[in-house]
Amino acid sequence: MASPITVLGQNQYGKAENRVVKITRDGGTHHIKDLNVSVALSGDLDEVHYSGSNAHVLPTDTTKNTVFAFAKEHGIRTAEDFGIALARHFVDSTEPITTARIRIEEYAWDRIATSGGDAPHSFVRNGGEIRTAQITYDSRDGGSLEVLGGLKGLTVLNSTDSEFWGYIKDRYTTLEEDYDRILATEVSAVWRHNWNGEGTPPDWDECYAGVRTLLLRAFAETYSLSLQQTLYEMGSQVIEGRDELDEIRFSMPNKHHFKADLKVFGIENEAADGAVYLAADRPYGLIEATVLRDGAQARIPVDMTNL
Ligand SMILES: O=c1[nH]c(=O)c2[nH]c(=O)[nH]c2[nH]1
């Protein structure tokens, strides 16, 4: 029962973190897709909260089974294609469900190089970087489909061409101005496609590879006066270079590298001579911002890049 003084707010449910690995065999050559898929459904679900009636509830267990069955029956071409098929299925086949949000992380595997060339069915996990996708399908108001692509764990470093000076100095400021520092960060980015489900979808893999290339190139080619400036340049290059995207959001920790203080030992330690740095773990500066195509609406949630 609805209590006299409370009312149900936003709610969603589903099975989180379905770890699905799909092998496709092409003769003796195998291909691997390794995903972590989270399903969140919402719709006409007040009653299960108020009275416990499960009449409108598709069990989370069923959503898990659907993920695995779809991987087998339809295969996984890309995370985006897979997420779109799942989102449409849950909404179109289950009356009370009006919105499905599918979040996917994809882990990359490389073929192991052997004496006979690339191994046909032996793989090594490609360490750091994770590709992400989020698909939201909402059947209300005529139906809408939103596809967010992204990546996280892309760690990059410039060993020069970075300065930081001219900032506010108050009685608590101890930081010295730096005219030649290391700039390092671990990029988390989420970008929004302007495709809404009608007509030909973008080439998801080509887009991902293209964005990644633009991000890396902008990072390497920007002479940086702050990580904020580098971030904005990276976002601008992506929006300028990819017509199918309207918005990109970043979360970029400043992975500080402090010059080791060796003066006590009578040793100079200057960047110009090739310095020794202490790579600090925490705390870290955290620089976050959205870059938009002029006139586009900001729709990527602020905390999306911290998941
Ligand atoms: O690129 C930077 N941006 C900052 O805002 C900042 N603040 C700071 O202490 N170091 C840096 N570096």
The ligand as an SDF file (V2000), in Angstrom:
LIG
                    3D

 12 13  0  0  0  0  0  0  0  0999 V2000
   46.3040   21.2630  -15.2110 O   0  0  0  0  0  0  0  0  0  0  0  0
   46.1030   21.6090  -14.0300 C   0  0  0  0  0  0  0  0  0  0  0  0
   44.9150   22.1880  -13.6940 N   0  0  0  0  0  0  0  0  0  0  0  0
   44.6200   22.5800  -12.4200 C   0  0  0  0  0  0  0  0  0  0  0  0
   43.5130   23.1290  -12.1410 O   0  0  0  0  0  0  0  0  0  0  0  0
   45.6020   22.3510  -11.4470 C   0  0  0  0  0  0  0  0  0  0  0  0
   45.6610   22.5890  -10.1000 N   0  0  0  0  0  0  0  0  0  0  0  0
   46.8590   22.1560   -9.6600 C   0  0  0  0  0  0  0  0  0  0  0  0
   47.2400   22.1810   -8.4650 O   0  0  0  0  0  0  0  0  0  0  0  0
   47.5840   21.6300  -10.6840 N   0  0  0  0  0  0  0  0  0  0  0  0
   46.8310   21.7430  -11.8060 C   0  0  0  0  0  0  0  0  0  0  0  0
   47.0500   21.3750  -13.1050 N   0  0  0  0  0  0  0  0  0  0  0  0
  1  2  2  0
  2  3  1  0
  2 12  1  0
  3  4  1  0
  4  5  2  0
  4  6  1  0
  6  7  1  0
  6 11  2  0
  7  8  1  0
  8  9  2  0
  8 10  1  0
 10 11  1  0
 11 12  1  0
M  END
$$$$
